[in-house]
Amino acid sequence: MTVQQVTLRTMTPAEYLAATEHREAESVRVLSRLMPAELARERVARGTARFLPDGLDTAGHHLLTARNDAGEAVGNAWVGPDPAQAGNARAAWLYDINVFEAFQRRGYGTAVLAAVEAHIAREGMTGLGLNVVGDNEAAIALYRRSGYDVTSMSMRKDVSAAGGSEIAVAPAE
């Protein structure tokens, strides 16, 4: 695979709006597996309001567009303080990373992630955390190739279809 290079710049207001719409739609899609779609939309909107109260101008958050050598926007990223490490100014969190469809599977995910890592390192950050949806095999592979380790894992099973057989539960003695 070709090694791609990207440069990062702050998103324009139009890019921020498009990135927010994409991120929220993807988040609703994932959360709708676990809850009604309307509740998922409300939860996602609350999250955006909580973490980006001033939108593109939210202090400590970097909303970035990645451009290739030809000057084309190939993707974007949102990085900011790690919410689980409040008070640790050296811990960053990758809230979102996105490679536009026309540029996927061409090495840009690796390039955008490396550029984000270099960006936060220049800012004095020493670590970058993130979450990934468990069935996003491409993203998991990208993070593993890039040296990320699993630090926690949540699992879930849908037991609503387990029905049919009766199981007796004995009362406590």
ABEGO torsion letter per residue (X at the ends): XBBBBBBBBBBBAAAAAAAAAAAAAAAAAAAAAABBAAAAAAAAAAAAAAABAAEAABBGBBBBBBBBAAGBBAEBBBBBBBAAABGBAABBBBABBBBBAAABGAGAAAAAAAAAAAAAAAAGBABBBBBBBAABAAAAAAAAAAGBBBABBBBBBBAAAABGBBBBBBBBX
